[in-house]
Amino acid sequence: MTTTLHKPLLAERLATYAHELTYEKLPHAAVLEAKRRIIDALGCAMGAISCGSEPARIAVQVAATASNPNGATVLTTTHKSSPDLAAFASGVMMRYLDFNDTYLSKEPAHPSDNIAAVLAVAEAEKRSGRDILTAIVLAYEIQCRLCDAASIRSRGWDHVTYGAFSAGLAAGKLYNLSKQQLVHVQGLAATPNNAMRQTRVGELSNWKGCAFANASRNAVFAAMLAKAGMTGPSEIFEGEMGFWAQISGPFELATLGGENGSTDFMINHTYVKHFPAEYHSQSAIEAALELREAIGAKDIDQKIESITIESFDAAVDIIAGFEEHWHPKTRETADHSMPYCVSAALMDGDITLDTFTDARIQDPQLVALLQKVKVNRNTEMTAGYPDGIPNLLIIKTTDGQEFRKEIRYPLGHNKNPMSDQDVEKKFRSMASRVMSEKAVNEILDELWRIDTCEDISEIMTLFANALAAGC
């Protein structure tokens, strides 16, 4: 008699993986990258505060309506809210500037969006720094492997939909859930929380930077329910009305880091942003800055006759496919507009937080230069994606000259990584706008040593005290 072996459901496989992953199984490179990502995400949050982020203000206000002395600190405050609302508020801050890290594959993502949920649950459960680092590597692994497996953007869904699984499993691990409870977390988080791609279409609103924070909030809530004994819908992926049937289509998930002896963790394949703009524009911005030097910065908008960007399909679809990309009216639209970012880089010699103020967006000279930009789909560029981020910039000047520059791996890409010093410099550039140099140094020291931390609330308090003291 032959015995047919049961192939585990995907949710069972992911639950087993999350349950069995330990800090000791993580290679040094993955641990270091997790530290770098914490520093980067928290730096982005400080940048958001320095810019007076309205979504962050609203999120903090809402989180303050709930009090839980055993909950999680709302970043920038000393108030302890419920872990799910704290995750939402902190997540909005980290994401507001569109400056946190990126992963590009069949589906794009900002995997550091998971960090807010990890920090919130870890504080509430009094987990160690090593537990935090493990949960972050886990979240990155799940989200990035899902992004490799199937595009949901092409089917009308937003990439944050995958966050139900990544943030849910990370939160569940920090809640020390059983394997079966981790299966339930996936059903509880994913079934009711599928985000529409309308978030990133047309004139973008505040919600663009809040969508994954909401996915985190829902994921943490699902983990809280599972911890209390709630069961979730069965066969969340394979079921008749499940994720594959309704959202993604069927897919195979590749070997996960640590599975079958693999030492390849996805966190090492993600990218840190050098400029506070949507990632597909990073190489075009770099090319613009190089050509600016060749053309001559003085009165450059008057010297330029035309700007052509030969780009890849994903970039055109996301940041150069709508009329609003040539006439942005909000910060959210401007930092998601390749024509705007290239034009601003040419005029200003950099892309910074101040590139996206209302005054800069409305500047008549910049608006006029923006109308000289044309973006073309290019099959060669498309073939080079997502291995690279290939953009070819061609500028013709009024005196008949032509300048060309192609960049495939912008600074911060995993094939052209930023150094630890670069990551620190980025953190300092944002945190120093709202706190003293002494406070910045103290916080950085603690974050680099987070693997020795026993209570993350101490670091959260450092942020609140530093902000209260100011610069």
N, C-alpha and C positions, 0 to 999 in steps of 0.2 A: 504494500500500500504506500502510495506517495503522499507526502504532506506538502501542501501549498503554504509557503511562508507569507505571512501578512506584511505587505508593504506599508510602513507607517504613513499616516496622513501627514501632509506637509506641516500642519500646525503641531502635530506630535513631534516631528523631527526638530522643529524650531524650539519647542518647549524643552526637549531633552538637551539640545545644544545650550540654551540659555541657562538651564539648571546646572549643567556640568562644567561650564566655563569658569575658570578660576584665575586669579591674578598670577599664580605660579605658572600657568600655561602661556602667558603672554610674553612674546619676545620683547627685548629692551626697546627696539625701534617702535613698536606699537604703544608701549607705555609712554615713551618720550613724546610721540605724536599726540597722544591724549592730553598730556600736560600742555603742549603747545596750543591745542584747540581750546582748552579751558581758558588760557590766558587770552587767546584771540577773541573768543566769544564774550568774555567779560569786558575786554577792552571796547568791543563794539557797543556793548550796553552803556559804557561810560560816554562814548561818543554820542549815542542817542540822547542821553541826559543833557549833554552840553549843547545840543541843538534844540532843546526844548520840545522833544517829541510829544506831540499831542496824543497819539495812540498809547504811548507809555504812561502818560499822566492819567488817561482814562482807565487803563488796566490796573494801575496802582490804586486808584480811587475805588474801583470795584472790588479788588482784593481786600481792601481795608474794611469792607462791610462784613467780613467774616473774621472772627478771632479764634485762634486755637493755640493755647500755650504750648501744646505738644506738636504743633504743626511745623510749618516752614516759613522762614523769613522772606518777606518780599524784598527783593534786591533794591538797594538804595535807601531802605528804611530799617527800623528795628521792629516793625510790626510782624507778628507771626499770624499767618492766615492758614486756611486749609491748604494741603499740599497741591491740590489741583489748581486753585486760584493763584497760588504763589508761582507755580510753574508757568501759568499763562502770563502773568505780569512780567516775570523775568524773561520769558521767551520773546515777548513783544519788544523789550529793550534790546535784546541780542540781535534781533532780526531787522529792526527799523531801518537802519542805514543801508541795508543790502551789502554789508561789508564782511559778513561772516563767511565761513568757508563754503566750498562747492564741490560737488561731484557730478560729472557729466557722463552719461551713457545712453542707453535707450530711453531712459527717463532722467532728467536733471534733478538735482537735489542740493539742499544745504544741510548736510548731516549734523553740523553742530547745533542745529535747532533742537536736537534731542537733549542737549546739555542742561537746559533749564529744568526739565522733568527729572533728570538724574539728580541734580543738586537739591531740588525740593524734597524728593522722597528720601534721599540719603540723610538729609538733616532731620526730617521727621522720625526716621528709624534709627538715628544715631549710628549710621554706618561709617566706616573708616575711609580715608583717602584712597586706599587700595581698592576698596569696594566701588568707589566712585569711578576710578580709572577702568576697572573691569567692566562696569555697566556702560561706560562711554564706548569702549571698544566693541562691546556687544551690539549696542545700538547702531553704530557705524556699519558693522558687519551685516546686520539684517537689512538696513535700509539700502545700502549700496548694492548688495547682492540682488535685492528685489528690483532695483533700478537697472541692473544688468539683464534681468530676466525678461522684462516686458515694459513697453511704453504704455502708460495709461493716459498721458497727455494727448496722444493721437486718437484716443477714444472719448475725449471730452472731460477727463478727470484731472484734477490738480495733483501735482507730485506729493503734496503733503498727506494724501490718502495713505501712502505707505507708512507714514509716521504712526498710524494706529498699531502697527506690528512692532516697529523698532522701539518707539518710546514705551509701548505697552509691555514688551518683554523686559526692557531695561528696568522699568518701574517694578514689575513683578519680581524680578531677581532681587532688587533691593528690599522688597517686602518679604523676601525669603519664602516665596510661594513654592508649593510642590509642583511636580511636572504636570499633573492634571490641572491644577489651578492655572498654570501658565498657558495651557491649552484654552481654558475658559477665558483668560484675559484677551486672547486674540479674537475670539468671537464677540466678546463684550465690547471691545474697542472698535473692531472693524465693521461689524454689521450696521450700526446706526450712524457711522461717521465717515461718509464718503464725500469728499469736497469737489465741487464743480470748478472746472478750469476757467469759468467766467471771472474768477478772481484776478486773472492776469491778461484780460482781454480789454482793448479799448483804453479809455482814460482810467488810470489805476487809482484806487482809493486807499484809505488807511488800512483796509483789510488785507492788502497785499502782504504787509509785514506782520499780520496777526494770524494768518491762516494756519501756519504750523504750530504756533503757540496754542491755538485752539485744539489742534490735533493732540498736542502734549497734555493739555488739560483733560481731554476726553480719555486719553490713554491712562493717565494717573488715576482718574475716577474709576475706570474699568478695573485697574489693579486693586484699588481699594475695595471694590465690590467683590472681586474674586477672593481677596483675603478674608472678607466677612462671610464667604460661603456661597456667593452667587454663582450660578452656572451660566455658561454662554451657549449660543447656538452651535450646533455640531457641524463638523465638516465645513469650516468657514471658507476654505479654498475650493475643495472638490465638490461641494454640495450642489444639488440641482439648481438652487437659486443663490449659490455662493459667489465668492470673489471672482473666480475664473469665468463663470457664466455671465456675470453682470458687469464686471469692471475691467479686468485685464486680459481675458482670454487665457487658455491653458499655457503653462510654462514649466520648464525644468529649472530648479535652483542649483547653482554650481556648488562645489565643495566649499564649506565655510572654513574660515581660519581656525585651525585647531582640530578640525575633523580629519580623520584618516591620516593623521600625522602632518597635515599641512601647517606651515608656519607663515603663510601669506595672508596677512590681515588687511582688510580693505581700508582701514583708516590711513594706511601708508600710501594709498592711491588717490587720496583727496587733495584739494588745492586750497591754499590760503590766498586770500585776495590782497593784491597790492593797492588797488584803487577801490573806492567806495561806489562801485557800479556793477551792474549785472555781469556775470562772469564771461559771457560770450563776447563782450566788448573789450576785455582786458588787453588782448593782443592788438586790437585796432587802436586803442589808446596809446599803447607803447609805440606803435608805428607812427602815430600822429606826432608824438613828442620828439621822435628822432627826425622826422621830416621838418618839423618846426625849426630845428636848429639849422638844417640845410637851406631852407627857404629864407630864414631871417625873421625874427620875432616881431620886429617893428612894423606896425600897420599890416600885419599878415593877412587880415581879412580883406584888405584892399588889393593885395597881391594875388589872391587866389581867384581863378576863374571857375574851376570846378573841382569837386572832390568825389572820387568814385571808390567805393569799397566793394571788392570782390570777396564774397563771403559764402558761408555754408548754410544749408537749409535751416538748421535749428536756430541759428542766429537771426536769419531773416524772419522766420516764423515768430520768434519771441520778442525781438527788440528792433525790428525794422520792417514790420509787416503791416502797420496801421498808420493812418493819416496822423494820429495823435503823436507818433514818434517824431514827426517834423514840426509839431505845434504843441509841445508839452505844456501843461498848465499846473501840474503838481510835481512835488518831489518824487513821488512814486513812479510817475510816468517818465520823468527826465532821467532818473538813474536806470531806467529800463529802455532807454533810447540810445542806440548806437550812433545815429546821426548827431544827437545832442552831445554825447560824450566826446566824440571825435572833434566836433566843432569847438567845444569848450577847451579841450586839451590844446588845440592849435592856438586859440586866442590867449589862454591863461598860462600855458606852460606846465600845467599839472591838473589833476583831478583830486579835489579835496572835499571835505564836508561842506565847505562854503560854495562849492560849485552848484549846489542844488537849493540855494535859498530862493525865495520868490523873486527877489530883486535880480538875481543873476539869470534866472529862467526867462524873465521878461525883458532883459536887456536888448534893445533894438538891433545893435550891431551883431550880437550873437544870434539873434533870430534870423537876421539877414544871411549870415554865413551858413546857417543851418539849411537854408533853402538851396544852397549850392551842392548839397550832398545827394548822391545817388547810390543805392545799395543794390548790387546784382547777386543773384544766385550763381554760384560757380561750381561746376561738377568736380573740379580738382580740389577745391577747398572742402567740399562736402565729403569727398573720399578720405580726406585727412582728419576727419572728425569721427569719434570723440578721442582718438589717440592724441590729437593736438587740438588747438583752438585757432585754426589758420584763418587769418585775415590779411588780404593784400590791399594796401592803401595806395591809390594813384591820385596825385594832385597835379593839375595843370595850372600854371600861373599866367597872368595877363601878358607877360613878356615872351610867351611861347615855350617856356621850359616845362618839362615833365619830371616829376619826382615819384619814385616807387619804393615801397617798403613792405615786405611780407614778414610776419612773425607768427610762429606756430605754438611756441611754448613760452607764454609770458611768465615773468617773475612770480613765483608762488605756485606754479604748476608742479606736479610731482616729478616732472622731468627737468624742472628748473626751479628747485625749491628755495624758499626763503630760509635764511639761517636763523638760529635761535636769537641772534642779535637783531635780525630784521623783525622778528615777531615781537621782541621786546620794544623795539623802536615804534612799531605800529601801536602797541598798547600805550606806550608813553605819550604818543601824539594825541591820543584821545583822552586818556585819564588825566593828563596834566592840565586839561582845559577846565577841570572841575575839582581838582585836589592838589595838594602840595607835592613837591618832589619827594619829600621825606615819606609821605603816605604811599606814593607810587612805589618807591623802593621797598617799603615794608610789605606791601601787598604782593609785589612780584616775588619777593623772597619766599613768602608763604606758598604761593602758587607753584613755584618750581619744586617745593618740598612737600607737595600735597600728599605724596605717598606715605608720609610720616604723620599726617593729620588724623586725629581721632574724632574731631567734632567740627564739621564744616561751618557750623553756626558762628564760630570764632572768626572765620574769614569773612562771612557775611557782615558781621559787626564791624570789621575793619573798614569795609566799604561805606557803611552808614556813617561811621564816625568821621572818616576822611571827607565825605561829601558835606557833612554838617560843618566841618571846620573850613572847608573851601580851600582856595588857592593861597 
